[in-house]
Amino acid sequence: MLKHKKIVFPEVDLSHDEGDPEWDGVSQVQTVPIQRGEKPDHPDGVRRWIRPGGVCARAWEAYKEDWIRVVEEYEANPDDFHNAWHYLDGHPIYWKFDQSADVAEWPPNHLHRLHHDRGISRCVDIIVVRVNPKNKTIEDDESKNTATRVWYETGQMDLLPRDYEFDPRGQHQWHDWKIDGGAPTMEKAIIKLARRVWKKYGNDRRYAEKTLGVRDAGKSGNETTSGADGDVPATWELHDPAHSLRSAGDGGADPAIHDQDG
């Protein structure tokens, strides 16, 4: 069991909410079978009760409640693969407000723009390799590569576009090489990565926002830069698939890999 870390949710715009009972094709109307003597208010023989409040407001409350539940389950048993998977998959460091949505009247942080799930498929790179078990690197002499390892890397996503020097109004995923690693199986890799994310970022975006957006393209991954609370280590770089785990191979292990598990 882990000590609980506080959750602070980002500000979300809930405007343009007329309380329509249909939202994204999912009915927000509860149906209750009619009791004897009741008059149905719908031809299919059920009475309907529409939950109060706008659809966006209800959906946002549901999103928050779901993340609180996931965190509680994960912190209660962080070594459970199911808990670790869903903790990573829904972690707020992977959330983003998609600006490609073609609805001009929606504010940049409108709920309809929010991607709050599938963080693993969007922001976690995984590759299965054979390595030298003595040093966990890929040797040029392939006969030495006899151990299977699952390598992973990840990093936070920009929640909203930012005015980077190299890309004004850019919205990127970043590679935090300090939490790269590896494990002998997929389950152990996910469990290990989830623990590293929890330890460094907690259960929300506060640390990610404090350290993100204050660096420029000329900085390397081991310098320090003044953040909201003083100097913080710049442990990440712009995620580039061309230089990710998938490029590790012929010349040996990618130097970004911190495969430290025994």
N, C-alpha and C positions, 0 to 999 in steps of 0.2 A: 504494500500500500504506500502511495506517495502522499506527501503533505499537499493539501489543496492550494492551488494558485488562483488568485483572483481573476475574474473575467470581466473585461471592459469591452463592450461592443462598439464598433464604429458608428458614426452618425449616418443615418439612412433617411433619404427623402421619401415620404409616403404620399405625396401629392397626386392629383389626378385620380383620386379614388372615390368613385361614386357609390361604392358598396354593391356593385354588381355581384350576384351570387355565383357567377362563373369567372374563374381566374385560371388562365393557362390551361383551359380544358378540363380542370379538375373541379368538380362541384363542391362548393362550400356549404351546401344545404344538407342538413340532417333529415333523414326520413324516418318516421316512426309509424309502425302499423297502427291502424285505427282500432279503438276499443269499441265494444258493443254499445250502440246507441249514439256514437259520434258520427258526425257528418264529414265525409272526406272533402278536402279542399282541392283535390286533384283527381282526374279520371282513373288513375291507376290504383286508387284505394288507399292512399297514405296521406297523412297530414304532414305538412312541412313546417319546419322551424328554421328560419334564417338567423344565424348567429349575429349578434349586434356588432356594430363597427364596420369600417370599410374593409374591403378584401385585402388591400395592401397591409393595413395595420394588423389584421389577423395573421396574415402570412408571415410577417416579420416576427411577431410574437412566437409563432410556431417554429421558425428557424432558430430563434434564440433558445427556446425550450429544448429543442433537439440537441443543440450544441452543449448545453448545460448537462443534459443526460449523458451524452457521449463522454464528456470530461469526467463526470462522476464515476462512470463505469471504468474508464481507463485508469484513473488514479486509484481506484479500489483494487485493480488487478492489472498492472501495466505489462506483465509478462504473458498475458493472454493474447494470442495472435489476432483473434477477432476484435478485441478492444483496441489493440495497437493499430490495426488496419483502418478502422473507422475513425480513430483519433487523427491519424495522418490525413486520411482522405477528406475530412471536413475541417482541417485546421485553418483558422483565419489568416495565417500568413500566406495562404494560397488564394484567398478571396480576391476578386477583382470586379470592378464595375465596367462592364464592356461598353466602350464608346462607339462601337460599330452599329449598335441598334439604331434603326432608321426612324426614330421618333423624336423630332426636334424639340418638342415641348418637355420631354423628360429631362430633369436636371442630371448632371453627371453622376450623382450618387443616388439616383432613384432605385428603388427596390427592384424594378423590372430589369435593371441592368446587372444585377448582382449575380455572379457565379460563386456559389458558396459550397459547392461539393465537387467531387471528382478531382481532388487535389493531387492524388497519386498519379493519375493518368496525365494530368496537365503539367505537373511540376516536379515529379520524381523520375530520375533516370536510373534504370537498373540494367545491368548486363551480367551474364554468367560467363565466367572465365576459368581456365585451368592455370594454376600457378605453382611455383616451387613452394612446397609446404614449409620449407625452412625459413623463407623470408617473405612469403606471400606476394611475390612479384612474378611477372611473366618473363621467363628467361628466353634468350635467343636459342639456346639449346632446348628444343621442345621436349626432349626425353626427361628433363627435370621437372616439367610442369605436370604433376600428377594429382594435385589437389584441386577440387572444384570450389570456387568461391563466388558468392553473389556480391557484386560491388554496387554501390549506390551513391548518388549525389543529389542534392536538392538545393533550394534557396527560395526566398520569399518572392512573391509577385507584387508589383506595384498595384495598390488598391485603386488608385486614380492616376491619370497622366501627370507627369512632373516636368518641370522645365530644366532638363539636363543640359549642360554645356554642349555635349555631343549630340543631343537629340531633343530639341525643344518640344514640349508636350508629348514626350515619349512615355510608353507604358510597357515595362519589361519584366521578365522573370530574371532573378539573379542567382548566381551560384555561390553558395556559402561553403567554401572548401574546408572550413574548420570542422564541419560535421559530416564530411565524406567518410565512408568506411566500407566494411565488408563483413560477411559472415558465411558460414558453411552452407546455410540453407536459406530459402526465401523467407520462411517464417521468422527465423532468427534475425535476418536482415531488417525486416519491417519492424520487429520488436525493438531492435537496437536503434534504428533511425528515429522511431517515435520517441524513445527516451531522450535522444539527443535534442530533438526539436522541443520537447517539453522542458528540458533542463535549460536550454538557451533562450527560448522565446516565450515560455509559459503557455497560457491558454488563450492568448489574444494577440493583437497586433502592436501593442505598445512599444516593445523593444524593437520590433521591425521598423516601425515608423520613426523611432528615435534615431536609428542608425542608417536609414535609407534616404537617398536623395541629397546627401550632403557631400558626396564625392563626385569626381569627374573622371573622364576616361583615362586621364594621364596617371592615375594612381594605381599602385600595385596592391596586391592582397594582404600585405603585412604592414602597411603604414597606419597611422592614427589620424583621425580627423575630428574636429570639434563638432560634437552633436548637441542635442538639446540639454544634456546633463554633463557637458564637458567632453574630454577626449574619449573616444570609444574606438576599439580596434576595427579596422576596415578588413574584415575577414571574408569579404565576398568580391566577386567580379561579375561582369555581365555574362549571363549564360549564353554560350555559343555551342550549339550541337556539333560544330565542326571540330571543336577542341574538348569535347566531353568524354565520358567514359568510352564511347564507341570508337574513339581514336586510339585507345590503349591497345597495344598489340605487338607488332613486329619488333619495335625497338625497346620493348620492356614495358613495365607498368606505367601508366599515367602518373606523373609526379604529384598530381593533386589527390591521389587516393591515400586515405589514412585508414588503412585496414588494420586496426589495432586489436581486433578480438583474438582470443587465444584458441 
